[in-house]
Amino acid sequence: MIHDIPKPKISDKFTIEDIHIIREWTYERLKDATSEEKCDYYNKSVPDFLKARMLPAKKT
């Protein structure tokens, strides 16, 4: 079963902490899901991932 948990709030600067928050949110959503449900979830997420806005590289 995939849990319906509200999306977490991510900071404007997208920090390492935000990555931890997203990973925890994803774990909580999928912790009771079957392998088939997880596979479906990730397959449906790929198009959204590919459309995501890329962040510009930092100049050093």
C-alpha positions in Angstrom: 0.0 0.0 0.0 1.3 3.4 -1.0 0.6 6.0 1.8 -0.8 9.3 0.8 1.5 11.7 2.6 1.6 15.5 1.7 4.7 16.5 -0.2 7.4 18.0 2.0 8.4 21.7 1.8 11.7 22.2 0.1 13.9 25.2 0.6 14.6 27.7 -2.2 18.3 26.8 -2.1 17.8 23.0 -2.2 20.2 21.8 0.4 21.5 18.4 1.5 18.8 18.6 4.2 16.2 18.8 1.5 17.5 15.6 -0.1 17.2 13.9 3.3 13.6 15.1 3.7 12.7 13.9 0.2 14.3 10.5 0.9 12.4 10.1 4.2 9.2 11.2 2.6 9.6 8.6 -0.2 10.5 5.9 2.3 7.4 6.6 4.4 5.2 6.5 1.3 6.5 3.2 0.1 7.5 1.3 3.3 4.4 -0.9 3.1 4.1 -1.2 -0.7 4.6 -4.4 -2.5 7.4 -4.8 -5.1 4.8 -4.5 -7.9 3.4 -1.2 -6.3 7.0 0.2 -6.0 7.8 -0.7 -9.6 4.6 1.0 -10.8 5.3 4.0 -8.6 8.8 4.5 -10.0 7.7 3.8 -13.6 5.0 6.5 -13.4 7.5 8.9 -11.8 10.1 8.8 -14.6 8.3 11.2 -17.0 8.0 13.8 -14.2 11.7 13.3 -13.4 12.7 13.8 -17.0 10.7 17.0 -17.3 12.2 18.5 -14.1 14.0 21.8 -14.4 17.8 21.4 -14.2 19.6 23.7 -11.9 22.5 25.7 -13.3 26.0 24.5 -12.3 27.8 26.5 -9.7 30.8 28.5 -11.0 33.9 28.1 -8.9 
